[in-house]
Amino acid sequence: LVPVRFLATTGQLIGTLAVVLDQEPYILAALPVQYTSEQYELASSECTNVLTLGLICLVLELTSLFAGLSFFDNRSNALHCLFHIAGALAITGFSLGRHHFERLWHIFLITGLPPLLLEARCLLGLCWLRHSVYH
């Protein structure tokens, strides 16, 4: 499961980076035909915020995986695989269209935040509660 988890997380990370590098179509999709520079700046900052938050979560999860902290927790790895495969598919579908960037919040809340909380639970159990899945 670990290689699948790595590939799924990396796939979601690459998809998110692709959206980061070309944010403008998604920002413009959120704006009316006649928009002010203030509206554009507000939409741009919100789009950047959700993408940055998603990238931070993915990098933290990959760092934890590389550190081996949740390496052997099969249940956790299976859930990570499910969430990140769904996230990679969602971000790919998002990037293929000209969607409102607000959908990125939905993608983050469904496929980005739960795996981060799952990883936090694993780290809490391993480091603070001294619970190990290695027994």
Salt bridges, closest charged atoms under 4 A:
GLU61 OE1 - HIS80 ND1 3.42
GLU61 OE1 - HIS84 NE2 2.49
GLU119 OE1 - ARG5 NH2 2.76
GLU119 OE1 - HIS80 NE2 2.92
